[in-house]
Amino acid sequence: MRVYLETHGCTANRGDGEILAGLLSGRGCSLAGRPEEAEVLLLNTCVVKGETRRRMLRRMAELAGTGKPLVVGGCLPLVDLPSVLKEKPAAVISCRSLPRVVEAVERVGRGERGLLLLHGEPAEKPGLPKLRSGPVSAIVQIGEGCLSSCTYCSVRLARGRLRSFPPEKLVEEVREAVGRGYREILLTSQDNAAYGRDRGWDLPSLLRKVVGVEGRFRVRVGMMNPENVRPLLPELLQAYRDEKVYRFLHLPLQSGDDRVLGAMGRGYTVEEFLEVVGAFRAEFPELCLVTDVIAGFPTETEEEFERTVEVLTELRPDRVNLSRFSPMPGTPASRLPPLPGREVARRSRILTSLCLSLSLEGNRRYVGWEGEALITEEGWKGGWVARLPNYKLAVLSEGRPGEFVRVRVREARPTYLVAERVEG
């Protein structure tokens, strides 16, 4: 049977997509490159924010409109099942029932409809088959779910409480990937800093085991929540000193005001956030800092918004993932009185302009930088994407995925660098 698989969302969900592809391929299904070439369509959804949810629903309608049987999976069915069912998919699975995808596709292929297979036995993802989506980067999911209780977040409703995967299985997955030629390991979960808190393990110990795997490769540690980084800070900084670990920190701020952070249920103060960043920058001056900010959270005053502008101006992050607040089904924040849409849009425009300016200013400091980079993939608009030792993105005109090359940065753009290969 030919199946068209389309995955959206974060690195963890892309990892789920690789598992779905691996399970189907292992059962003899072939993956089609386009919907029109397939007998069954499989949409692996994301629901991280309101606009994403609306986009997923539109895409569901488009795929359902082809007349081919549609299987819907991912996070959306566990957050907003009624909206999913409106499109009358042939089957619904979820991020908690990945191993049931083969059952869903086979039963749909036999003509069954209206299947709900939302839950199953908890999957040990390191042991599941995977069909990697590229030749260089291997996604390694170290856990699923989180310990936080953010009032605006629907992903925790889908992924549940933290469940960490055994370090020996994770190290074996890394070893297998490196042995097959992968040169970039993407450690991911809903909150990497929470890894092991449910089972007596911790992230620094896992990192030390991962970098101990023989071979030439780099490790990117994905998003970590500040409240869970702070207890690990000395050990985490030490683990980051290994040259295999990208000097990269994705640490969400979300708001520059403590009252708003409390209303968001974030579990830290602005000062505590800045302490973590300060410790990383003191240890690694070349650190690439990425943060997240929500514009227009309900009840946020103008003064509180201005504090976010001030903190970002002081912080000068390399990149900001900016989101307009949108109420998500089932979350406490969805019951708060919203700000006027025009005001949310105004604040978003101000933050967008500021963040692009800060990013460009930061990137300009790299012009003339020379050193080693790893080519990871073909560029979206041509050329080749390379990652500097701190995970900064540079675009090259020539290269081959998986190569470690010496580069010189010659131009700065707001969201990336332009570099050229040099002899070294």
Backbone hydrogen bonds in HBPLUS format (Angstrom, degrees):
<---DONOR---> <-ACCEPTOR-->    atom                        ^
c    i                          cat <-CA-CA->   ^        H-A-AA   ^      H-
h    n   atom  resd res      DA  || num        DHA   H-A  angle D-A-AA Bond
n    s   type  num  typ     dist DA aas  dist angle  dist       angle   num
A0030-SER N   A0001-MET O   2.98 MM  29  6.28 155.5  2.04 145.7 153.7     1
A0039-GLU N   A0002-ARG O   2.84 MM  37  5.45 165.2  1.87 137.6 141.7     2
A0040-VAL N   A0002-ARG O   3.29 MM  38  6.70 155.1  2.36 154.1 160.4     3
A0003-VAL N   A0030-SER O   2.85 MM  27  6.25 159.1  1.89 161.4 168.4     4
A0032-ALA N   A0003-VAL O   2.83 MM  29  5.64 160.0  1.87 128.5 135.3     5
A0004-TYR N   A0040-VAL O   2.97 MM  36  6.42 161.3  2.01 159.9 165.7     6
A0042-LEU N   A0004-TYR O   2.73 MM  38  5.92 156.5  1.78 177.4 173.4     7
A0006-GLU N   A0042-LEU O   2.93 MM  36  6.33 157.3  1.98 166.3 173.5     8
A0044-ASN N   A0006-GLU O   2.79 MM  38  6.00 171.5  1.80 163.1 165.9     9
A0008-HIS N   A0044-ASN O   3.08 MM  36  6.28 149.0  2.18 165.8 171.5    10
A0014-ARG N   A0010-CYS O   2.93 MM   4  6.26 148.8  2.03 147.9 157.8    11
A0015-GLY N   A0011-THR O   2.86 MM   4  6.15 143.5  1.99 142.8 153.4    12
A0016-ASP N   A0012-ALA O   2.94 MM   4  6.35 144.6  2.07 140.8 150.8    13
A0017-GLY N   A0013-ASN O   2.89 MM   4  6.22 146.5  2.01 140.3 149.7    14
A0018-GLU N   A0014-ARG O   3.03 MM   4  6.42 143.5  2.17 141.7 150.7    15
A0019-ILE N   A0015-GLY O   3.09 MM   4  6.46 146.4  2.21 142.8 151.9    16
A0019-ILE N   A0016-ASP O   3.06 MM   3  5.00 118.3  2.46  92.4 107.9    17
A0020-LEU N   A0016-ASP O   2.85 MM   4  6.20 161.4  1.89 155.7 160.5    18
A0021-ALA N   A0017-GLY O   2.95 MM   4  6.17 161.3  1.99 146.0 151.1    19
A0022-GLY N   A0018-GLU O   2.91 MM   4  6.06 151.5  1.99 138.4 146.7    20
A0131-LEU N   A0018-GLU O   2.97 MM 113  5.02 163.0  2.00 129.6 132.4    21
A0023-LEU N   A0019-ILE O   2.83 MM   4  6.06 161.7  1.86 159.1 162.9    22
A0024-LEU N   A0020-LEU O   3.03 MM   4  6.20 166.1  2.05 151.0 154.7    23
A0025-SER N   A0021-ALA O   2.88 MM   4  5.94 163.3  1.91 148.1 153.6    24
A0026-GLY N   A0022-GLY O   2.93 MM   4  5.96 154.8  1.99 141.9 149.0    25
A0027-ARG N   A0024-LEU O   3.06 MM   3  5.17 141.2  2.22  98.8 110.3    26
A0029-CYS N   A0024-LEU O   2.99 MM   5  5.31 153.6  2.06 153.6 145.1    27
A0028-GLY N   A0025-SER O   3.01 MM   3  5.18 162.0  2.04 109.4 113.4    28
A0037-GLU N   A0034-ARG O   3.03 MM   3  5.49 154.0  2.09 113.5 121.6    29
A0038-ALA N   A0035-PRO O   3.09 MM   3  5.42 167.4  2.11 115.5 119.3    30
A0041-LEU N   A0069-PRO O   2.96 MM  28  6.22 175.4  1.96 167.6 169.0    31
A0071-VAL N   A0041-LEU O   2.73 MM  30  6.05 162.5  1.76 158.4 164.4    32
A0043-LEU N   A0071-VAL O   2.90 MM  28  6.33 159.8  1.94 165.0 171.0    33
A0073-GLY N   A0043-LEU O   2.80 MM  30  6.01 166.8  1.82 162.5 159.4    34
A0045-THR N   A0073-GLY O   3.07 MM  28  5.94 168.2  2.08 114.5 115.2    35
A0075-CYS N   A0045-THR O   3.30 MM  30  5.94 152.5  2.38 127.8 124.8    36
A0053-ARG N   A0049-LYS O   2.92 MM   4  6.24 159.1  1.96 156.3 162.9    37
A0054-ARG N   A0050-GLY O   2.98 MM   4  6.29 161.2  2.02 154.0 158.4    38
A0055-ARG N   A0051-GLU O   2.90 MM   4  6.11 153.9  1.97 144.9 152.6    39
A0056-MET N   A0052-THR O   2.85 MM   4  6.12 154.0  1.91 153.4 160.5    40
A0057-LEU N   A0053-ARG O   3.04 MM   4  6.32 157.7  2.09 149.8 155.4    41
A0058-ARG N   A0054-ARG O   2.98 MM   4  6.26 153.1  2.05 145.9 153.3    42
A0059-ARG N   A0055-ARG O   2.91 MM   4  6.15 157.6  1.96 147.2 153.5    43
A0060-MET N   A0056-MET O   2.84 MM   4  6.09 153.7  1.91 149.1 156.6    44
A0061-ALA N   A0057-LEU O   3.08 MM   4  6.31 158.3  2.13 143.5 148.5    45
A0062-GLU N   A0058-ARG O   2.97 MM   4  6.30 153.6  2.04 147.2 154.7    46
A0063-LEU N   A0059-ARG O   2.95 MM   4  6.19 166.9  1.97 155.5 157.8    47
A0064-ALA N   A0060-MET O   2.79 MM   4  5.93 161.4  1.83 153.4 159.6    48
A0065-GLY N   A0061-ALA O   2.91 MM   4  5.93 139.1  2.08 137.5 148.3    49
A0066-THR N   A0063-LEU O   3.12 MM   3  5.47 160.5  2.16 107.3 113.4    50
A0067-GLY N   A0064-ALA O   3.19 MM   3  5.90 165.5  2.21 117.2 121.6    51
A0090-ALA N   A0070-LEU O   2.76 MM  20  5.30 129.5  2.02 137.3 152.9    52
A0091-ALA N   A0070-LEU O   3.34 MM  21  6.76 153.4  2.42 145.0 144.6    53
A0072-VAL N   A0091-ALA O   2.99 MM  19  6.45 158.5  2.04 152.2 154.0    54
A0093-ILE N   A0072-VAL O   2.79 MM  21  6.12 163.2  1.82 157.4 163.4    55
A0095-CYS N   A0074-GLY O   3.01 MM  21  4.60 130.8  2.26 120.1 114.5    56
A0078-LEU N   A0075-CYS O   3.09 MM   3  5.76 138.4  2.27 120.0 130.1    57
A0079-VAL N   A0076-LEU O   2.98 MM   3  5.16 149.2  2.07 109.6 119.3    58
A0080-ASP N   A0076-LEU O   2.84 MM   4  5.80 171.2  1.85 176.3 175.0    59
A0084-VAL N   A0080-ASP O   3.35 MM   4  6.68 153.3  2.42 145.5 153.2    60
A0084-VAL N   A0081-LEU O   3.02 MM   3  5.00 115.6  2.45  97.5 113.9    61
A0085-LEU N   A0081-LEU O   2.91 MM   4  6.15 162.9  1.94 164.0 167.9    62
A0086-LYS N   A0082-PRO O   3.23 MM   4  6.41 130.4  2.49 137.4 148.8    63
A0087-GLU N   A0084-VAL O   3.20 MM   3  5.97 154.3  2.27 117.6 123.1    64
A0088-LYS N   A0085-LEU O   2.94 MM   3  5.07 160.6  1.98 109.1 114.6    65
A0114-GLY N   A0090-ALA O   2.86 MM  24  5.12 111.8  2.34 111.1 129.5    66
A0115-LEU N   A0090-ALA O   3.08 MM  25  6.39 163.3  2.11 144.1 140.0    67
A0092-VAL N   A0115-LEU O   2.83 MM  23  6.15 143.1  1.96 144.3 155.8    68
A0117-LEU N   A0092-VAL O   2.79 MM  25  5.92 171.8  1.79 174.8 177.1    69
A0097-SER N   A0094-SER O   3.10 MM   3  5.30 166.5  2.12 110.9 113.4    70
A0100-ARG N   A0097-SER O   2.95 MM   3  5.56 154.5  2.02 120.4 128.6    71
A0101-VAL N   A0098-LEU O   2.99 MM   3  5.70 160.9  2.02 131.5 132.0    72
A0104-ALA N   A0100-ARG O   2.90 MM   4  6.19 162.1  1.94 153.7 159.0    73
A0105-VAL N   A0101-VAL O   2.90 MM   4  6.08 170.2  1.91 155.7 157.3    74
A0106-GLU N   A0102-VAL O   2.92 MM   4  6.00 165.9  1.94 153.1 157.6    75
A0107-ARG N   A0103-GLU O   2.95 MM   4  6.00 163.2  1.98 150.3 155.2    76
A0108-VAL N   A0104-ALA O   2.94 MM   4  6.05 156.5  2.00 147.1 154.2    77
A0109-GLY N   A0105-VAL O   2.82 MM   4  5.96 151.2  1.91 142.9 151.6    78
A0110-ARG N   A0106-GLU O   3.10 MM   4  6.38 128.9  2.37 135.8 148.2    79
A0110-ARG N   A0107-ARG O   3.15 MM   3  5.08 134.2  2.37  91.9 104.4    80
A0112-GLU N   A0107-ARG O   3.04 MM   5  5.61 155.7  2.10 154.9 147.1    81
A0111-GLY N   A0108-VAL O   2.90 MM   3  5.10 157.9  1.95 107.8 114.2    82
A0127-GLY N   A0124-GLU O   2.98 MM   3  5.84 151.2  2.07 127.0 134.2    83
A0128-LEU N   A0125-LYS O   3.11 MM   3  5.20 161.3  2.14 109.5 115.3    84
A0183-ARG N   A0136-VAL O   2.95 MM  47  5.37 133.0  2.17 130.2 144.2    85
A0184-GLU N   A0136-VAL O   3.10 MM  48  6.02 144.1  2.24 155.7 146.5    86
A0138-ALA N   A0184-GLU O   2.80 MM  46  6.20 163.0  1.82 168.3 172.0    87
A0186-LEU N   A0138-ALA O   2.91 MM  48  6.03 170.5  1.92 149.0 151.9    88
A0140-VAL N   A0186-LEU O   2.94 MM  46  5.86 176.5  1.94 143.6 144.2    89
A0188-THR N   A0140-VAL O   3.08 MM  48  6.22 160.8  2.12 146.7 148.0    90
A0142-ILE N   A0188-THR O   2.93 MM  46  6.03 153.7  2.00 157.2 165.8    91
A0165-PHE N   A0142-ILE O   3.00 MM  23  5.60 175.4  2.00 143.8 142.2    92
A0144-GLU N   A0163-ARG O   3.04 MM  19  5.30 148.7  2.14 127.5 137.0    93
A0163-ARG N   A0144-GLU O   2.72 MM  19  5.30 136.1  1.91 154.6 168.4    94
A0146-CYS N   A0160-GLY O   3.16 MM  14  6.80 146.2  2.28 150.8 150.8    95
A0153-CYS N   A0150-CYS O   3.41 MM   3  5.58 157.7  2.47 106.4 112.4    96
A0151-THR N   A0264-MET O   2.83 MM 113  5.16 154.2  1.89 125.3 134.0    97
A0333-ALA N   A0151-THR O   2.90 MM 182  5.21 169.1  1.91 137.1 133.9    98
A0157-LEU N   A0154-SER O   2.98 MM   3  5.20 131.8  2.21 101.2 114.6    99
A0158-ALA N   A0155-VAL O   2.96 MM   3  5.15 128.4  2.24  99.7 113.5   100
A0159-ARG N   A0155-VAL O   2.81 MM   4  6.07 170.8  1.82 164.5 166.5   101
A0160-GLY N   A0156-ARG O   2.87 MM   4  5.24 144.6  1.99 128.3 136.4   102
A0169-LYS N   A0166-PRO O   3.09 MM   3  5.47 125.9  2.40 107.0 120.0   103
A0170-LEU N   A0166-PRO O   3.12 MM   4  6.45 154.0  2.19 151.8 159.8   104
A0171-VAL N   A0167-PRO O   2.86 MM   4  6.06 164.1  1.89 156.5 160.1   105
A0172-GLU N   A0168-GLU O   3.06 MM   4  6.15 150.8  2.15 135.0 143.1   106
A0173-GLU N   A0169-LYS O   2.99 MM   4  6.23 147.6  2.09 139.6 148.1   107
A0174-VAL N   A0170-LEU O   2.96 MM   4  6.30 156.8  2.02 150.4 156.5   108
A0175-ARG N   A0171-VAL O   2.83 MM   4  6.07 163.3  1.86 150.1 155.1   109
A0176-GLU N   A0172-GLU O   2.90 MM   4  6.06 157.4  1.95 145.7 151.7   110
A0177-ALA N   A0173-GLU O   2.96 MM   4  6.15 157.6  2.01 146.0 152.1   111
A0178-VAL N   A0174-VAL O   2.89 MM   4  6.10 171.4  1.89 161.8 163.4   112
A0179-GLY N   A0175-ARG O   2.93 MM   4  6.00 154.3  2.00 142.5 150.4   113
A0180-ARG N   A0176-GLU O   3.10 MM   4  6.31 130.0  2.36 135.7 147.7   114
A0180-ARG N   A0177-ALA O   3.06 MM   3  5.13 133.7  2.28  96.5 109.3   115
A0182-TYR N   A0177-ALA O   3.04 MM   5  5.48 161.5  2.07 147.4 141.5   116
A0181-GLY N   A0178-VAL O   2.99 MM   3  5.12 161.4  2.02 107.6 112.3   117
A0218-ARG N   A0183-ARG O   2.96 MM  35  6.27 153.3  2.03 138.3 143.8   118
A0185-ILE N   A0218-ARG O   2.80 MM  33  6.18 165.8  1.82 163.2 168.0   119
A0220-ARG N   A0185-ILE O   2.86 MM  35  6.23 165.7  1.88 162.8 167.0   120
A0187-LEU N   A0220-ARG O   2.95 MM  33  6.09 148.1  2.06 159.3 169.5   121
A0222-GLY N   A0187-LEU O   3.03 MM  35  5.93 145.5  2.15 154.3 164.1   122
A0194-ALA N   A0191-ASP O   3.06 MM   3  5.64 151.0  2.15 115.3 123.4   123
A0192-ASN N   A0223-MET O   2.97 MM  31  6.14 159.7  2.01 165.4 158.7   124
A0195-TYR N   A0192-ASN O   3.06 MM   3  5.38 162.2  2.09 111.0 116.5   125
A0197-ARG N   A0194-ALA O   3.07 MM   3  5.75 169.3  2.09 145.4 146.8   126
A0199-ARG N   A0196-GLY O   2.91 MM   3  5.16 152.1  1.99 108.3 117.4   127
A0200-GLY N   A0196-GLY O   2.82 MM   4  5.54 111.1  2.30 163.9 170.3   128
A0201-TRP N   A0196-GLY O   2.93 MM   5  4.00 150.6  2.01 119.8 121.2   129
A0206-LEU N   A0202-ASP O   3.22 MM   4  6.51 156.7  2.28 146.3 153.2   130
A0207-LEU N   A0203-LEU O   2.84 MM   4  6.09 163.7  1.87 163.6 168.1   131
A0208-ARG N   A0204-PRO O   3.03 MM   4  6.29 158.4  2.07 149.5 154.4   132
A0209-LYS N   A0205-SER O   3.18 MM   4  6.47 151.9  2.27 144.6 151.6   133
A0209-LYS N   A0206-LEU O   3.10 MM   3  5.17 118.3  2.50  96.8 111.8   134
A0210-VAL N   A0206-LEU O   2.90 MM   4  6.19 157.3  1.96 154.5 161.4   135
A0211-VAL N   A0207-LEU O   2.96 MM   4  6.18 171.3  1.97 161.5 161.8   136
A0212-GLY N   A0209-LYS O   3.19 MM   3  5.09 137.2  2.38  93.0 105.3   137
A0213-VAL N   A0210-VAL O   3.09 MM   3  5.64 166.5  2.11 114.7 119.0   138
A0219-VAL N   A0244-LYS O   2.70 MM  25  5.92 150.0  1.79 155.0 157.6   139
A0246-TYR N   A0219-VAL O   2.94 MM  27  5.94 169.7  1.95 152.3 155.1   140
A0224-MET N   A0250-HIS O   3.03 MM  26  6.31 161.3  2.06 174.1 175.1   141
A0228-ASN N   A0225-ASN O   3.02 MM   3  5.68 142.5  2.17 119.0 128.5   142
A0229-VAL N   A0225-ASN O   3.15 MM   4  6.39 130.2  2.41 144.2 157.2   143
A0229-VAL N   A0226-PRO O   3.10 MM   3  4.99 135.9  2.31  95.9 108.6   144
A0230-ARG N   A0226-PRO O   3.20 MM   4  6.29 161.8  2.23 160.9 160.9   145
A0232-LEU N   A0229-VAL O   2.84 MM   3  5.31 138.4  2.01 115.7 128.7   146
A0233-LEU N   A0230-ARG O   3.32 MM   3  5.18 163.7  2.35 104.9 109.7   147
A0236-LEU N   A0232-LEU O   2.81 MM   4  5.70 158.6  1.86 160.9 164.5   148
A0237-LEU N   A0233-LEU O   2.96 MM   4  6.06 165.7  1.98 159.0 161.3   149
A0238-GLN N   A0234-PRO O   3.18 MM   4  6.38 155.2  2.24 142.1 148.9   150
A0239-ALA N   A0235-GLU O   3.03 MM   4  6.28 154.2  2.09 143.9 150.5   151
A0240-TYR N   A0236-LEU O   2.97 MM   4  6.22 147.4  2.07 147.6 156.6   152
A0241-ARG N   A0238-GLN O   3.15 MM   3  5.38 152.7  2.23 103.7 111.9   153
A0242-ASP N   A0239-ALA O   3.47 MM   3  6.24 167.8  2.49 116.7 119.1   154
A0245-VAL N   A0242-ASP O   3.05 MM   3  5.77 161.6  2.08 122.0 127.1   155
A0247-ARG N   A0389-PRO O   3.09 MM 142  6.47 156.9  2.15 135.9 141.0   156
A0288-CYS N   A0247-ARG O   2.98 MM  41  6.38 160.4  2.02 151.3 157.2   157
A0249-LEU N   A0288-CYS O   2.98 MM  39  6.27 164.7  2.00 164.4 163.2   158
A0290-VAL N   A0249-LEU O   2.88 MM  41  6.18 170.2  1.89 158.4 160.2   159
A0251-LEU N   A0290-VAL O   2.93 MM  39  6.35 145.0  2.06 172.8 170.7   160
A0253-LEU N   A0292-ASP O   3.20 MM  39  5.64 136.6  2.40 134.7 143.5   161
A0254-GLN N   A0292-ASP O   2.62 MM  38  5.39 164.4  1.65 155.6 151.1   162
A0294-ILE N   A0254-GLN O   3.16 MM  40  5.21 174.7  2.16 125.4 125.3   163
A0261-LEU N   A0257-ASP O   3.00 MM   4  6.26 157.6  2.05 150.0 157.1   164
A0262-GLY N   A0258-ASP O   2.94 MM   4  6.16 149.0  2.04 144.4 152.3   165
A0263-ALA N   A0259-ARG O   2.98 MM   4  6.34 153.0  2.06 146.6 153.9   166
A0264-MET N   A0260-VAL O   2.85 MM   4  6.12 139.3  2.01 145.6 157.8   167
A0266-ARG N   A0261-LEU O   3.10 MM   5  5.53 178.3  2.10 157.7 157.7   168
A0265-GLY N   A0262-GLY O   3.02 MM   3  5.01 146.2  2.13  97.6 108.2   169
A0273-PHE N   A0269-THR O   3.00 MM   4  6.30 156.5  2.05 149.9 156.5   170
A0274-LEU N   A0270-VAL O   2.91 MM   4  6.19 164.8  1.93 156.6 160.1   171
A0275-GLU N   A0271-GLU O   2.92 MM   4  6.16 143.2  2.06 143.3 153.8   172
A0276-VAL N   A0272-GLU O   3.24 MM   4  6.52 154.2  2.31 146.4 151.0   173
A0277-VAL N   A0273-PHE O   3.14 MM   4  6.52 166.2  2.16 154.0 157.3   174
A0278-GLY N   A0274-LEU O   2.80 MM   4  5.90 161.0  1.83 147.4 153.5   175
A0279-ALA N   A0275-GLU O   2.98 MM   4  6.15 152.2  2.06 144.4 151.0   176
A0280-PHE N   A0276-VAL O   3.08 MM   4  6.39 161.3  2.12 152.9 157.4   177
A0281-ARG N   A0277-VAL O   2.88 MM   4  6.12 164.4  1.90 157.1 161.8   178
A0282-ALA N   A0278-GLY O   2.91 MM   4  5.97 148.7  2.01 142.7 151.1   179
A0283-GLU N   A0279-ALA O   3.19 MM   4  6.33 150.5  2.28 140.5 147.5   180
A0284-PHE N   A0280-PHE O   2.71 MM   4  5.81 152.5  1.78 149.4 158.7   181
A0287-LEU N   A0284-PHE O   2.95 MM   3  5.38 157.7  2.00 126.8 126.9   182
A0318-ASP N   A0289-LEU O   2.80 MM  29  5.27 137.2  1.99 140.5 154.5   183
A0319-ARG N   A0289-LEU O   3.31 MM  30  6.79 146.1  2.43 150.6 152.6   184
A0291-THR N   A0319-ARG O   3.05 MM  28  6.54 157.6  2.10 154.3 159.8   185
A0321-ASN N   A0291-THR O   2.80 MM  30  6.24 162.2  1.83 155.3 159.9   186
A0293-VAL N   A0321-ASN O   3.07 MM  28  6.35 157.8  2.12 146.1 147.1   187
A0323-SER N   A0293-VAL O   2.99 MM  30  6.38 158.4  2.03 161.7 168.2   188
A0295-ALA N   A0323-SER O   2.70 MM  28  6.03 166.7  1.72 161.0 165.9   189
A0325-PHE N   A0295-ALA O   2.85 MM  30  5.83 161.6  1.89 166.0 159.7   190
A0300-GLU N   A0297-PHE O   3.06 MM   3  5.67 157.8  2.11 142.7 144.8   191
A0305-PHE N   A0301-THR O   2.94 MM   4  6.21 153.7  2.01 146.9 154.4   192
A0306-GLU N   A0302-GLU O   2.93 MM   4  6.19 156.5  1.98 147.6 153.9   193
A0307-ARG N   A0303-GLU O   3.10 MM   4  6.41 140.2  2.26 138.6 148.8   194
A0308-THR N   A0304-GLU O   3.31 MM   4  6.70 145.5  2.44 140.6 148.5   195
A0308-THR N   A0305-PHE O   2.98 MM   3  5.20 123.6  2.31 101.0 115.3   196
A0309-VAL N   A0305-PHE O   3.15 MM   4  6.61 153.6  2.22 148.7 156.0   197
A0310-GLU N   A0306-GLU O   2.90 MM   4  6.20 157.3  1.95 148.4 154.6   198
A0311-VAL N   A0307-ARG O   2.87 MM   4  6.08 160.7  1.90 150.8 155.4   199
A0312-LEU N   A0308-THR O   2.98 MM   4  6.13 167.2  1.99 152.3 155.6   200
A0313-THR N   A0309-VAL O   2.99 MM   4  6.14 155.6  2.05 145.9 153.0   201
A0314-GLU N   A0310-GLU O   2.99 MM   4  6.23 150.1  2.08 145.0 153.0   202
A0315-LEU N   A0311-VAL O   2.71 MM   4  5.84 156.4  1.77 151.0 158.9   203
A0316-ARG N   A0312-LEU O   2.86 MM   4  5.79 163.7  1.89 151.7 153.9   204
A0331-THR N   A0328-MET O   3.28 MM   3  5.95 157.2  2.33 145.2 143.1   205
A0334-SER N   A0331-THR O   3.10 MM   3  5.48 145.3  2.23 108.4 118.1   206
A0335-ARG N   A0332-PRO O   3.03 MM   3  5.69 162.6  2.06 117.4 123.0   207
A0336-LEU N   A0333-ALA O   3.15 MM   3  5.29 165.2  2.17 107.3 111.9   208
A0343-GLU N   A0340-PRO O   3.00 MM   3  5.32 123.0  2.33 105.0 119.3   209
A0344-VAL N   A0340-PRO O   3.06 MM   4  6.45 159.3  2.10 156.8 163.0   210
A0345-ALA N   A0341-GLY O   2.94 MM   4  6.17 160.7  1.98 149.9 155.2   211
A0346-ARG N   A0342-ARG O   2.90 MM   4  6.11 150.8  1.98 140.8 149.1   212
A0347-ARG N   A0343-GLU O   2.98 MM   4  6.22 169.0  2.00 155.4 157.0   213
A0348-SER N   A0344-VAL O   2.94 MM   4  6.12 154.0  2.01 146.2 154.2   214
A0349-ARG N   A0345-ALA O   2.93 MM   4  6.18 154.2  2.00 147.9 154.1   215
A0350-ILE N   A0346-ARG O   3.07 MM   4  6.38 159.9  2.11 152.4 157.4   216
A0351-LEU N   A0347-ARG O   3.01 MM   4  6.23 165.9  2.03 151.2 154.8   217
A0352-THR N   A0348-SER O   2.84 MM   4  5.97 156.7  1.89 149.1 156.3   218
A0353-SER N   A0349-ARG O   3.04 MM   4  6.19 167.6  2.05 150.5 153.0   219
A0354-LEU N   A0350-ILE O   3.04 MM   4  6.25 163.2  2.07 148.4 153.4   220
A0355-CYS N   A0351-LEU O   2.85 MM   4  5.95 169.2  1.86 154.6 157.5   221
A0356-LEU N   A0352-THR O   3.03 MM   4  6.16 161.4  2.07 151.5 156.0   222
A0357-SER N   A0353-SER O   3.09 MM   4  6.20 154.7  2.15 143.5 150.7   223
A0358-LEU N   A0354-LEU O   2.90 MM   4  6.19 160.0  1.94 154.1 159.5   224
A0359-SER N   A0355-CYS O   2.92 MM   4  6.02 156.6  1.98 144.4 151.1   225
A0360-LEU N   A0356-LEU O   2.97 MM   4  6.12 162.4  2.00 146.6 151.0   226
A0361-GLU N   A0357-SER O   2.97 MM   4  6.14 162.2  2.01 148.3 153.7   227
A0362-GLY N   A0358-LEU O   2.92 MM   4  6.11 157.5  1.97 145.9 152.1   228
A0363-ASN N   A0359-SER O   2.89 MM   4  6.10 157.6  1.94 149.2 155.6   229
A0364-ARG N   A0360-LEU O   2.98 MM   4  6.18 144.7  2.11 147.9 156.5   230
A0365-ARG N   A0362-GLY O   3.20 MM   3  5.63 146.6  2.32 106.7 115.4   231
A0366-TYR N   A0363-ASN O   2.94 MM   3  5.49 158.9  1.99 115.0 121.9   232
A0367-VAL N   A0364-ARG O   3.26 MM   3  5.54 158.9  2.31 106.5 112.5   233
A0369-TRP N   A0366-TYR O   2.74 MM   3  5.19 163.3  1.77 139.2 141.6   234
A0368-GLY N   A0409-VAL O   2.76 MM  41  5.22 164.9  1.78 139.5 144.9   235
A0409-VAL N   A0369-TRP O   2.91 MM  40  5.43 158.1  1.96 154.3 161.5   236
A0371-GLY N   A0407-VAL O   3.03 MM  36  5.63 153.2  2.10 152.4 160.9   237
A0407-VAL N   A0371-GLY O   2.78 MM  36  5.63 167.1  1.80 163.3 163.2   238
A0373-ALA N   A0405-VAL O   2.77 MM  32  5.47 154.1  1.83 159.2 168.2   239
A0405-VAL N   A0373-ALA O   2.85 MM  32  5.47 158.6  1.89 160.8 165.2   240
A0374-LEU N   A0387-ARG O   2.98 MM  13  5.21 158.4  2.03 140.4 143.2   241
A0387-ARG N   A0374-LEU O   2.78 MM  13  5.21 155.2  1.85 138.7 144.2   242
A0375-ILE N   A0403-GLU O   2.94 MM  28  5.48 168.4  1.95 164.0 166.5   243
A0402-GLY N   A0375-ILE O   2.74 MM  27  5.49 175.9  1.74 152.2 152.0   244
A0376-THR N   A0385-VAL O   2.85 MM   9  5.84 152.1  1.93 150.7 160.0   245
A0385-VAL N   A0377-GLU O   2.80 MM   8  5.38 164.6  1.83 158.1 162.9   246
A0379-GLY N   A0383-GLY O   2.85 MM   4  5.08 176.7  1.86 124.5 124.0   247
A0382-GLY N   A0379-GLY O   3.42 MM   3  4.83 163.4  2.45 100.6  98.1   248
A0384-TRP N   A0396-LEU O   2.71 MM  12  5.02 152.4  1.78 146.3 152.8   249
A0396-LEU N   A0384-TRP O   2.80 MM  12  5.02 163.9  1.82 148.7 154.1   250
A0386-ALA N   A0394-ALA O   2.77 MM   8  5.16 160.8  1.81 163.3 165.8   251
A0394-ALA N   A0386-ALA O   2.86 MM   8  5.16 166.0  1.88 157.4 159.0   252
A0388-LEU N   A0392-LYS O   2.96 MM   4  5.18 160.8  2.00 145.1 151.0   253
A0391-TYR N   A0388-LEU O   2.85 MM   3  5.04 161.2  1.88 124.7 124.2   254
A0417-LEU N   A0393-LEU O   2.94 MM  24  6.20 154.4  2.00 146.4 154.5   255
A0395-VAL N   A0417-LEU O   2.80 MM  22  6.19 152.2  1.88 146.9 152.9   256
A0419-ALA N   A0395-VAL O   3.03 MM  24  5.90 173.7  2.03 148.2 150.2   257
A0403-GLU N   A0400-ARG O   3.08 MM   3  5.84 154.0  2.15 150.8 152.0   258
A0422-VAL N   A0406-ARG O   2.97 MM  16  5.68 161.7  2.01 139.2 140.1   259
A0408-ARG N   A0420-GLU O   2.84 MM  12  5.44 150.2  1.93 152.7 162.7   260
A0420-GLU N   A0408-ARG O   2.91 MM  12  5.44 150.7  2.00 143.1 151.5   261
A0410-ARG N   A0418-VAL O   2.85 MM   8  5.91 159.7  1.89 152.4 159.2   262
A0411-GLU N   A0418-VAL O   3.16 MM   7  4.93 154.5  2.23 143.6 141.8   263
A0418-VAL N   A0411-GLU O   3.00 MM   7  4.93 171.5  2.01 135.7 135.7   264
A0413-ARG N   A0416-TYR O   2.91 MM   3  5.28 149.9  2.00 167.3 173.2   265
